[in-house]
Amino acid sequence: MDDDLIMSNTPDTDYSQALAEGWLPIREVSRITGVNAVTLRAWERRYGLIVPHRTAKGHRLFSTEHIQRIQHILLWLNRGVSVSQIKPLLDSPATQTETPDNDWLAWRQTMIESISELAERRLDDCFNQAMSLYPARPLCEQLLLPLLNDLEQRWQGQFGAQLERVFFHSWLRSKLGARIYHNNRTLKGAPVLLINQSDLPFEPQLWLTALLVSSSHCPVEVFDTPVPSGELALAAERLSASAVVLFSSKTLNTQQLPKLLSGIHCPILIAGPTVCIHFDLLSVTTTEIAGLCLAHDPLEAHLRLSQLGLL
């Protein structure tokens, strides 16, 4: 049961006293660390990675030492270690000199097999379990981005590739869209506006960027098709956007960029493989258009937005 729901319905003097003494509730720990409450509970129940203090009525409470331990967990996850292998590293960090083999490859293989067989339920089960165990950034870095690369290689000239692509893209849009919608319902503040600036009907990495931003407690708005040049500033104004992210894996009409970006009074980020394609020209453009910066992939886009103080 949700700790905050319990708290709101059953006053607990033990709980109130603990908060006064500096203990933190799970929602605050989630805000500080960026790890959602579902994942924190899974780390506790399945792997014993964290053992929060419990009040008489079952409320989870965390100390600064718990926060530090969670940050160490994230450090190992970002190094590519699977969650099931982290506990020994936490318990004996001084004697651990090598990162053990991880099972990210096995995860990817399971997902690729599910996609090749159009096995939606198996793909769902695999993804849902991963989402419950890993924060968004290591999930994207270690699983989803390598998966996209593996799939693109697999689909080169293979019979049935378009069928697999349509199946996977439809599934991925549904899964990430549902997660982002749920997050947006609980978040306040100005959204980051993310726009597919290519002629492709779906840009997977655009949605991974949206997932990373949304998981950093920032609302997002995703447009799956480009906005006309004269209306992008209008969209940013009406949404009161904190930033605009234009994503493309293909070439851009760079001559239209000044017109497209004119009138936008918030930071602008151009992201995706298009940055590699037009890097020299876009690098010059960043010096000519105030607030414009570049990112090669979702991870760098997330980092740039964080550096701007938006996440």
Residue frames relative to the residue before (quaternion, step in Angstrom):
aa qw qx qy qz dx dy dz
M 1.0000 0.0000 0.0000 0.0000 0.00 0.00 0.00
D 0.5677 -0.6201 0.4252 0.3352 3.57 -1.09 0.79
D 0.4972 -0.6879 0.4462 0.2837 3.57 -0.80 1.07
D 0.6760 0.5003 -0.3052 0.4467 3.57 0.93 -0.88
L 0.6132 0.5363 -0.3483 0.4637 3.58 1.11 -0.64
I 0.6284 0.5155 -0.3308 0.4796 3.56 1.00 -0.82
M 0.6605 0.5320 -0.3147 0.4263 3.55 0.89 -0.96
S 0.7011 0.4919 -0.2889 0.4279 3.58 0.89 -0.93
N 0.7357 0.4303 -0.2344 0.4675 3.60 1.11 -0.59
T 0.7991 0.2164 -0.1030 0.5514 3.60 1.12 -0.54
P 0.2992 -0.7746 0.5291 0.1747 3.59 -0.13 1.23
D 0.0756 -0.8056 0.5870 -0.0262 3.54 -0.88 0.96
T 0.3262 -0.7708 0.5128 0.1908 3.58 -0.37 1.22
D 0.5894 0.5622 -0.3599 0.4550 3.58 1.12 -0.67
Y 0.6459 0.5227 -0.3000 0.4687 3.56 1.00 -0.89
S 0.6775 0.4990 -0.2908 0.4554 3.57 0.83 -1.01
Q 0.6496 0.5127 -0.3148 0.4648 3.56 0.98 -0.82
A 0.6473 0.5204 -0.3204 0.4555 3.59 0.99 -0.84
L 0.6321 0.5177 -0.3358 0.4687 3.59 0.99 -0.78
A 0.6445 0.5233 -0.3160 0.4593 3.57 0.99 -0.82
E 0.6862 0.4762 -0.2731 0.4773 3.59 1.16 -0.61
G 0.6606 -0.5510 0.2950 0.4160 3.57 1.29 0.07
W 0.4576 0.6569 -0.4695 0.3724 3.61 1.24 0.12
L 0.3182 -0.7697 0.5328 0.1498 3.58 -1.12 0.70
P 0.4068 -0.6900 0.5340 0.2708 3.61 -1.00 0.76
I 0.6858 -0.5227 0.3142 0.3972 3.57 -1.20 0.48
R 0.6270 0.5432 -0.3567 0.4296 3.60 1.01 -0.71
E 0.6592 0.4962 -0.3093 0.4728 3.59 1.06 -0.73
V 0.6175 0.5289 -0.3367 0.4750 3.58 1.06 -0.72
S 0.6301 0.5299 -0.3227 0.4669 3.57 1.03 -0.82
R 0.6573 0.5085 -0.3078 0.4633 3.58 0.97 -0.85
I 0.6846 0.4979 -0.2857 0.4493 3.60 0.91 -0.91
T 0.7879 0.3618 -0.1669 0.4695 3.58 0.83 -1.01
G 0.4156 -0.7056 0.4754 0.3216 3.59 1.14 -0.53
V 0.5689 0.5609 -0.3864 0.4609 3.59 1.29 0.18
N 0.3877 -0.7540 0.4684 0.2484 3.59 -0.57 1.08
A 0.6811 -0.5344 0.3275 0.3785 3.54 -1.25 0.55
V 0.6086 0.5574 -0.3582 0.4365 3.59 1.03 -0.73
T 0.6742 0.4863 -0.2911 0.4735 3.58 0.94 -0.88
L 0.6254 0.5338 -0.3417 0.4551 3.60 0.98 -0.79
R 0.6656 0.4911 -0.3085 0.4696 3.59 0.96 -0.84
A 0.6388 0.5218 -0.3280 0.4605 3.59 1.04 -0.76
W 0.6287 0.5224 -0.3341 0.4693 3.60 1.01 -0.75
E 0.6622 0.4980 -0.3046 0.4697 3.57 1.03 -0.72
R 0.7541 0.4379 -0.2274 0.4335 3.58 0.68 -1.13
R 0.7657 0.4025 -0.2090 0.4562 3.57 0.83 -0.98
Y 0.8390 0.2259 -0.0610 0.4913 3.55 0.90 -0.93
G 0.3807 -0.7525 0.4714 0.2582 3.59 1.22 -0.14
L 0.2922 0.7913 -0.4951 0.2081 3.57 1.12 0.57
I 0.7787 0.0807 -0.0447 0.6206 3.55 1.11 -0.68
V 0.1286 -0.7794 0.6107 0.0553 3.58 -1.04 0.78
P 0.1521 -0.8250 0.5376 0.0848 3.60 0.06 1.24
H 0.5566 -0.5564 0.4907 0.3739 3.52 -1.30 0.34
R 0.1851 -0.7759 0.5938 0.1054 3.60 -1.08 0.75
T 0.3665 -0.6936 0.5706 0.2429 3.54 -1.02 0.80
A 0.7207 -0.4293 0.3135 0.4451 3.57 -1.31 0.10
K 0.7374 0.3875 -0.2255 0.5053 3.57 1.11 -0.60
G 0.6597 -0.5900 0.2859 0.3673 3.55 1.21 0.43
H 0.4259 0.6971 -0.4823 0.3163 3.62 1.18 0.15
R 0.3598 -0.7105 0.5624 0.2224 3.58 -0.98 0.85
L 0.0187 -0.7850 0.6190 -0.0172 3.55 -0.97 0.94
F 0.1893 -0.8104 0.5527 0.0435 3.55 -0.96 0.94
S 0.3183 -0.7346 0.5733 0.1744 3.53 -1.18 0.70
T 0.6831 -0.4448 0.3580 0.4554 3.57 -1.29 0.00
E 0.5982 0.5528 -0.3619 0.4533 3.60 1.14 -0.57
H 0.6133 0.5304 -0.3429 0.4743 3.59 1.08 -0.69
I 0.6299 0.5351 -0.3321 0.4545 3.58 0.98 -0.85
Q 0.6604 0.5045 -0.3044 0.4656 3.57 0.93 -0.90
R 0.6462 0.5159 -0.3223 0.4609 3.58 1.00 -0.80
I 0.6369 0.5148 -0.3249 0.4730 3.59 0.99 -0.79
Q 0.6471 0.5113 -0.3195 0.4666 3.58 0.99 -0.77
H 0.6276 0.5084 -0.3332 0.4864 3.59 1.10 -0.63
I 0.6036 0.5429 -0.3500 0.4674 3.58 1.07 -0.72
L 0.6657 0.5016 -0.2985 0.4650 3.56 0.91 -0.94
L 0.6020 0.5628 -0.3529 0.4430 3.57 1.06 -0.72
W 0.6955 0.4584 -0.2774 0.4787 3.59 0.89 -0.93
L 0.6174 0.5371 -0.3456 0.4592 3.58 1.03 -0.71
N 0.6765 0.4910 -0.2897 0.4661 3.57 0.96 -0.86
R 0.6387 0.4939 -0.3296 0.4894 3.59 1.25 -0.29
G 0.6116 -0.6010 0.3274 0.3969 3.55 1.30 0.06
V 0.4730 0.6642 -0.4502 0.3638 3.59 1.25 0.18
S 0.4312 -0.6941 0.5067 0.2749 3.59 -0.91 0.86
V 0.6403 -0.5816 0.3467 0.3628 3.55 -1.12 0.73
S 0.6427 0.5458 -0.3283 0.4259 3.60 1.07 -0.67
Q 0.7148 0.4472 -0.2469 0.4777 3.62 1.22 -0.36
I 0.5209 0.6985 -0.3825 0.3073 3.58 1.26 -0.07
K 0.5903 0.6302 -0.3859 0.3248 3.60 0.93 -0.81
P 0.6708 0.4787 -0.3336 0.4578 3.68 0.79 -0.80
L 0.6289 0.5370 -0.3382 0.4492 3.58 1.11 -0.66
L 0.6576 0.4988 -0.3048 0.4753 3.57 1.08 -0.70
D 0.7095 0.4835 -0.2624 0.4404 3.56 0.98 -0.90
S 0.8016 0.1160 -0.0745 0.5817 3.60 1.14 -0.50
P 0.0049 0.8570 -0.5153 0.0062 3.61 0.66 1.03
A 0.6457 0.5555 -0.3425 0.3964 3.59 0.99 -0.71
T 0.7334 0.4189 -0.2414 0.4778 3.59 1.08 -0.64
Q 0.6004 0.5737 -0.3689 0.4174 3.58 1.24 -0.14
T 0.0724 -0.8319 0.5501 0.0104 3.59 -0.52 1.11
E 0.7739 0.2637 -0.1609 0.5529 3.60 1.15 -0.38
T 0.4397 -0.6530 0.5458 0.2869 3.53 -1.18 0.66
P 0.3957 -0.7344 0.4868 0.2590 3.63 -0.65 1.00
D 0.6511 -0.4767 0.4008 0.4338 3.53 -1.31 0.30
N 0.2072 -0.7815 0.5764 0.1188 3.57 -1.07 0.73
D 0.4687 -0.6994 0.4741 0.2576 3.53 -1.27 0.25
W 0.2607 0.7722 -0.5395 0.2115 3.61 1.10 0.55
L 0.6247 0.5442 -0.3420 0.4434 3.59 1.00 -0.79
A 0.6479 0.5145 -0.3208 0.4611 3.57 0.97 -0.82
W 0.6101 0.5401 -0.3431 0.4673 3.56 1.05 -0.74
R 0.6819 0.4903 -0.2965 0.4548 3.58 0.83 -0.97
Q 0.6498 0.5211 -0.3259 0.4472 3.57 0.93 -0.83
T 0.6305 0.5266 -0.3299 0.4652 3.57 1.02 -0.79
M 0.6771 0.4853 -0.2988 0.4655 3.58 0.92 -0.86
I 0.6426 0.5138 -0.3308 0.4623 3.61 0.98 -0.77
E 0.6411 0.5136 -0.3248 0.4687 3.59 0.98 -0.80
S 0.6456 0.5199 -0.3130 0.4637 3.57 1.00 -0.83
I 0.6540 0.5046 -0.3094 0.4711 3.57 1.00 -0.82
S 0.6629 0.5154 -0.3134 0.4435 3.59 0.92 -0.87
E 0.7259 0.3934 -0.2241 0.5177 3.58 1.17 -0.61
L 0.3773 -0.7364 0.4658 0.3136 3.57 1.34 0.01
A 0.3323 0.7614 -0.4774 0.2864 3.54 1.12 0.79
E 0.1940 -0.8460 0.4874 0.0955 3.55 0.26 1.30
R 0.6619 0.5143 -0.3250 0.4379 3.59 0.90 -0.88
R 0.6636 0.4883 -0.3151 0.4711 3.60 0.92 -0.82
L 0.6283 0.5215 -0.3257 0.4766 3.57 1.04 -0.78
D 0.6264 0.5404 -0.3174 0.4634 3.58 1.02 -0.84
D 0.6787 0.5057 -0.2950 0.4433 3.56 0.81 -1.03
C 0.6541 0.5172 -0.3055 0.4598 3.56 0.95 -0.92
F 0.6996 0.4746 -0.2693 0.4613 3.56 0.83 -1.01
N 0.6579 0.5194 -0.3187 0.4425 3.59 0.91 -0.88
Q 0.6449 0.5071 -0.3285 0.4679 3.57 1.00 -0.76
A 0.6502 0.5114 -0.3177 0.4635 3.59 0.96 -0.86
M 0.6618 0.5130 -0.3070 0.4524 3.59 0.95 -0.86
S 0.6666 0.5045 -0.3092 0.4532 3.58 1.07 -0.64
L 0.7329 0.4398 -0.2235 0.4685 3.59 1.19 -0.50
Y 0.7998 0.2824 -0.1187 0.5162 3.58 1.06 -0.68
P 0.4804 -0.6242 0.5256 0.3214 3.59 -1.09 0.66
A 0.7037 -0.5178 0.2916 0.3895 3.54 -1.23 0.51
R 0.6791 0.5255 -0.3283 0.3936 3.61 0.82 -0.88
P 0.7011 0.4102 -0.3002 0.5001 3.67 0.73 -0.85
L 0.5851 0.5690 -0.3750 0.4396 3.60 1.10 -0.58
C 0.6839 0.4611 -0.2819 0.4901 3.58 0.95 -0.86
E 0.7044 0.4959 -0.2757 0.4266 3.56 0.83 -1.03
Q 0.7927 0.3523 -0.1644 0.4696 3.57 0.85 -0.98
L 0.7839 0.3141 -0.1622 0.5104 3.60 1.11 -0.54
L 0.7972 0.3779 -0.2138 0.4196 3.58 0.39 -1.19
L 0.6702 0.4763 -0.3162 0.4732 3.63 0.90 -0.77
P 0.6538 0.4688 -0.3313 0.4930 3.66 0.91 -0.73
L 0.6080 0.5498 -0.3537 0.4505 3.60 1.07 -0.68
L 0.6471 0.5126 -0.3233 0.4626 3.59 0.91 -0.86
N 0.6524 0.5054 -0.3153 0.4685 3.59 0.97 -0.82
D 0.6440 0.5190 -0.3194 0.4624 3.58 0.95 -0.86
L 0.6715 0.5049 -0.2998 0.4521 3.57 0.93 -0.89
E 0.6425 0.5200 -0.3349 0.4523 3.59 0.94 -0.81
Q 0.6447 0.4941 -0.3205 0.4873 3.59 1.03 -0.72
R 0.6465 0.5314 -0.3151 0.4476 3.57 0.97 -0.87
W 0.7294 0.4723 -0.2382 0.4337 3.56 0.96 -0.88
Q 0.4780 0.6747 -0.4475 0.3408 3.60 1.23 -0.02
G 0.8679 -0.0631 0.0087 0.4927 3.59 -0.47 1.23
Q 0.5165 0.6517 -0.4209 0.3624 3.62 1.20 0.27
F 0.4798 -0.6489 0.5074 0.3023 3.56 -0.99 0.86
G 0.7746 0.2872 -0.2388 0.5104 3.57 -0.84 0.98
A 0.4252 0.7305 -0.4566 0.2777 3.59 1.28 -0.06
Q 0.6725 0.4985 -0.3154 0.4469 3.58 0.90 -0.88
L 0.6025 0.5485 -0.3496 0.4625 3.58 1.09 -0.66
E 0.6704 0.4842 -0.2959 0.4782 3.58 0.88 -0.92
R 0.6483 0.5300 -0.3226 0.4414 3.58 0.97 -0.86
V 0.6630 0.4950 -0.3071 0.4702 3.58 0.91 -0.90
F 0.6454 0.5228 -0.3177 0.4574 3.58 0.94 -0.87
F 0.7140 0.4621 -0.2669 0.4532 3.57 0.76 -1.05
H 0.6706 0.4991 -0.3120 0.4516 3.59 0.86 -0.88
S 0.6353 0.5144 -0.3323 0.4705 3.60 1.00 -0.76
W 0.6575 0.5063 -0.3007 0.4700 3.56 0.98 -0.87
L 0.6882 0.4945 -0.2954 0.4412 3.59 0.84 -1.00
R 0.6292 0.5226 -0.3414 0.4631 3.59 0.97 -0.78
S 0.6529 0.5178 -0.3108 0.4572 3.58 0.98 -0.86
K 0.6970 0.4816 -0.2873 0.4468 3.61 0.82 -0.97
L 0.7153 0.4322 -0.2695 0.4784 3.58 0.78 -0.97
G 0.6151 0.5518 -0.3454 0.4447 3.57 1.05 -0.71
A 0.6552 0.5082 -0.3102 0.4650 3.58 0.97 -0.84
R 0.6585 0.5037 -0.3134 0.4631 3.59 0.95 -0.86
I 0.6773 0.4871 -0.2960 0.4650 3.58 0.91 -0.90
Y 0.6164 0.5356 -0.3443 0.4633 3.60 1.01 -0.76
H 0.6542 0.5083 -0.3111 0.4657 3.58 0.92 -0.91
N 0.6599 0.5024 -0.3122 0.4633 3.59 0.92 -0.88
N 0.6560 0.5367 -0.3155 0.4268 3.58 0.89 -0.94
R 0.6263 0.5616 -0.3368 0.4229 3.57 1.08 -0.71
T 0.7419 0.3919 -0.2128 0.5006 3.58 1.16 -0.54
L 0.6651 0.5166 -0.2898 0.4547 3.59 1.28 -0.13
K 0.1841 -0.7625 0.6107 0.1081 3.54 -1.17 0.63
G 0.5901 0.5843 -0.4276 0.3571 3.53 -1.27 0.35
A 0.6835 -0.4806 0.3630 0.4125 3.52 -1.36 0.09
P 0.3714 -0.7513 0.4973 0.2242 3.62 -0.83 0.90
V 0.4106 -0.6073 0.6003 0.3197 3.50 -1.38 0.24
L 0.2572 -0.7675 0.5726 0.1304 3.58 -0.82 1.03
L 0.0648 -0.7964 0.6013 -0.0051 3.58 -0.66 1.16
I 0.0705 -0.8227 0.5634 -0.0270 3.56 -0.77 1.09
N 0.3886 -0.6724 0.5849 0.2338 3.54 -1.07 0.88
Q 0.1289 -0.8384 0.5288 0.0290 3.57 -0.33 1.27
S 0.5826 0.5577 -0.3828 0.4505 3.60 1.26 0.22
D 0.5521 -0.5968 0.4532 0.3655 3.57 -1.31 -0.03
L 0.4604 0.6641 -0.4604 0.3674 3.59 1.25 0.26
P 0.5124 -0.6681 0.4373 0.3160 3.62 -0.98 0.72
F 0.7953 0.0865 -0.0340 0.5990 3.58 1.22 -0.44
E 0.1122 -0.7678 0.6294 0.0417 3.55 -0.91 1.01
P 0.3354 -0.7857 0.4756 0.2098 3.63 -0.12 1.21
Q 0.6893 0.4904 -0.3019 0.4396 3.60 0.89 -0.86
L 0.5405 0.5802 -0.4061 0.4541 3.59 1.19 -0.38
W 0.7013 0.4625 -0.2650 0.4733 3.57 0.92 -0.92
L 0.6006 0.5205 -0.3684 0.4822 3.60 1.13 -0.49
T 0.6089 0.5290 -0.3467 0.4788 3.59 1.07 -0.70
A 0.6492 0.5168 -0.3109 0.4635 3.58 0.95 -0.89
L 0.6344 0.5274 -0.3258 0.4619 3.60 1.02 -0.79
L 0.6597 0.5082 -0.3092 0.4593 3.59 0.91 -0.90
V 0.6701 0.4886 -0.3012 0.4707 3.58 0.90 -0.88
S 0.6651 0.5108 -0.2962 0.4572 3.55 0.92 -0.96
S 0.6790 0.4900 -0.2868 0.4654 3.59 1.01 -0.79
S 0.6361 0.4862 -0.3254 0.5031 3.58 1.31 -0.13
H 0.5769 -0.6419 0.3458 0.3682 3.55 1.21 0.65
C 0.5514 0.5565 -0.4216 0.4566 3.57 1.04 0.83
P 0.4210 -0.7014 0.5012 0.2823 3.64 -0.75 0.91
V 0.1398 -0.7872 0.5966 0.0702 3.56 -1.16 0.62
E 0.1550 -0.7273 0.6581 0.1175 3.49 -1.34 0.46
V 0.1186 -0.8163 0.5647 0.0261 3.59 -0.69 1.11
F 0.1115 -0.7553 0.6438 0.0509 3.56 -0.90 1.04
D 0.3136 -0.7977 0.4911 0.1554 3.57 -0.66 1.11
T 0.7396 0.2766 -0.2088 0.5769 3.60 1.26 0.00
P 0.6143 -0.5738 0.3837 0.3823 3.59 -1.13 0.55
V 0.3730 -0.6865 0.5806 0.2291 3.53 -1.28 0.57
P 0.5513 -0.6153 0.4327 0.3609 3.65 -0.91 0.79
S 0.6709 -0.5523 0.3238 0.3742 3.53 -1.08 0.80
G 0.7343 0.4459 -0.2523 0.4452 3.56 0.84 -0.88
E 0.7255 0.4662 -0.2340 0.4490 3.58 1.24 -0.27
L 0.4681 0.6813 -0.4552 0.3309 3.62 1.21 -0.08
A 0.6482 0.5015 -0.3201 0.4753 3.59 0.95 -0.82
L 0.6226 0.5394 -0.3334 0.4586 3.58 1.09 -0.73
A 0.6440 0.5186 -0.3164 0.4650 3.58 0.98 -0.84
A 0.6601 0.5040 -0.3048 0.4662 3.57 0.94 -0.91
E 0.6607 0.5099 -0.3082 0.4566 3.58 1.00 -0.81
R 0.6959 0.4841 -0.2873 0.4459 3.60 0.82 -0.96
L 0.7031 0.4326 -0.2601 0.5009 3.57 1.09 -0.68
S 0.2884 -0.7510 0.5204 0.2863 3.59 1.28 -0.36
A 0.0918 0.8555 -0.5029 0.0820 3.55 1.06 0.87
S 0.4054 -0.7015 0.5354 0.2386 3.55 -1.07 0.81
A 0.7736 -0.0532 0.0346 0.6305 3.58 1.28 -0.44
V 0.2491 -0.7328 0.6116 0.1638 3.55 -1.30 0.44
V 0.1025 -0.7816 0.6145 0.0315 3.56 -0.86 1.03
L 0.1224 -0.7701 0.6244 0.0468 3.57 -0.74 1.12
F 0.0589 -0.8291 0.5558 -0.0144 3.59 -0.54 1.16
S 0.1479 0.7754 -0.6058 0.0993 3.54 -1.01 0.86
S 0.2683 -0.7429 0.5897 0.1684 3.54 -1.12 0.74
K 0.6761 0.4401 -0.2746 0.5233 3.58 1.32 0.11
T 0.7122 -0.4276 0.3220 0.4542 3.55 -1.31 -0.07
L 0.2989 -0.7284 0.5902 0.1782 3.54 -1.24 0.58
N 0.4399 -0.6039 0.5739 0.3353 3.54 -1.30 0.32
T 0.1814 -0.8485 0.4889 0.0905 3.54 0.25 1.29
Q 0.5880 0.5835 -0.3759 0.4154 3.60 1.14 -0.52
Q 0.6819 0.4886 -0.2775 0.4682 3.56 1.19 -0.55
L 0.4517 0.7324 -0.4352 0.2648 3.59 1.24 -0.27
P 0.6579 0.5039 -0.3542 0.4335 3.66 0.74 -0.84
K 0.6684 0.4834 -0.3015 0.4782 3.60 0.96 -0.83
L 0.6484 0.5381 -0.3139 0.4377 3.57 0.97 -0.90
L 0.7724 0.3885 -0.1802 0.4690 3.56 0.92 -0.96
S 0.4820 0.6829 -0.4420 0.3255 3.59 1.20 -0.16
G 0.7993 0.3082 -0.2303 0.4616 3.55 -1.08 0.74
I 0.5607 0.5769 -0.4012 0.4381 3.61 1.26 0.08
H 0.1457 -0.8351 0.5295 0.0330 3.56 -0.61 1.14
C 0.6158 0.4610 -0.3793 0.5142 3.56 1.00 0.86
P 0.6747 -0.4824 0.3384 0.4444 3.63 -1.17 0.28
I 0.1736 -0.7701 0.6099 0.0700 3.55 -1.11 0.81
L 0.0886 -0.7908 0.6055 0.0128 3.55 -0.94 0.95
I 0.1478 -0.7406 0.6487 0.0937 3.57 -0.90 0.96
A 0.0032 0.8382 -0.5387 0.0844 3.57 -0.62 1.14
G 0.6441 0.5372 -0.4069 0.3619 3.51 -1.34 0.39
P 0.7548 -0.3904 0.2742 0.4502 3.59 -1.28 0.00
T 0.5317 0.6261 -0.4152 0.3910 3.60 1.18 -0.41
V 0.5753 0.5834 -0.3800 0.4293 3.60 1.15 -0.52
C 0.6474 0.4942 -0.3150 0.4873 3.59 1.05 -0.75
I 0.6421 0.5456 -0.3206 0.4327 3.57 0.98 -0.89
H 0.8123 0.2177 -0.0784 0.5354 3.58 0.86 -0.98
F 0.1906 0.8569 -0.4759 0.0546 3.59 1.19 0.35
D 0.6762 0.4985 -0.3181 0.4393 3.61 0.78 -0.95
L 0.6889 0.4764 -0.2840 0.4667 3.57 0.86 -0.94
L 0.6806 0.4863 -0.2976 0.4601 3.58 0.90 -0.89
S 0.6003 0.5576 -0.3634 0.4435 3.58 1.07 -0.63
V 0.6431 0.4931 -0.3132 0.4952 3.57 1.06 -0.73
T 0.6428 0.5483 -0.3208 0.4282 3.56 0.98 -0.89
T 0.6160 0.5608 -0.3538 0.4253 3.60 1.03 -0.68
T 0.6613 0.4796 -0.3109 0.4858 3.59 1.16 -0.48
E 0.6906 0.4816 -0.2685 0.4680 3.58 1.23 -0.39
I 0.7489 0.3059 -0.1762 0.5608 3.60 1.16 -0.60
A 0.3983 -0.7414 0.4917 0.2232 3.56 -0.54 1.19
G 0.8223 0.2581 -0.1951 0.4681 3.54 -1.03 0.87
L 0.5677 0.6010 -0.3871 0.4082 3.60 1.25 0.07
C 0.0764 0.7769 -0.6230 0.0489 3.57 -0.99 0.89
L 0.4031 -0.7323 0.5188 0.1790 3.56 -1.32 0.38
A 0.0086 -0.7698 0.6380 0.0137 3.54 -1.28 0.52
H 0.4167 -0.7439 0.4713 0.2254 3.56 -0.87 0.95
D 0.8149 0.0495 0.0229 0.5771 3.59 1.07 -0.65
P 0.7299 -0.4336 0.2780 0.4493 3.62 -1.22 0.13
L 0.6426 0.5344 -0.3353 0.4348 3.59 0.96 -0.78
E 0.6797 0.4630 -0.2895 0.4897 3.57 0.94 -0.85
A 0.6054 0.5477 -0.3543 0.4560 3.60 1.07 -0.69
H 0.6439 0.5161 -0.3058 0.4748 3.56 0.98 -0.88
L 0.6523 0.5159 -0.3047 0.4642 3.58 0.98 -0.86
R 0.6504 0.5150 -0.3204 0.4574 3.59 0.92 -0.91
L 0.6644 0.4913 -0.3132 0.4681 3.62 0.88 -0.87
S 0.6275 0.5241 -0.3330 0.4698 3.59 1.07 -0.71
Q 0.6573 0.5155 -0.3050 0.4574 3.58 0.98 -0.87
L 0.6507 0.5048 -0.3033 0.4794 3.56 1.20 -0.56
G 0.4953 -0.6838 0.4066 0.3490 3.57 1.32 -0.08
L 0.4716 0.6954 -0.4232 0.3390 3.58 1.23 0.40
L 0.7467 0.3438 -0.1986 0.5337 3.61 1.21 -0.39
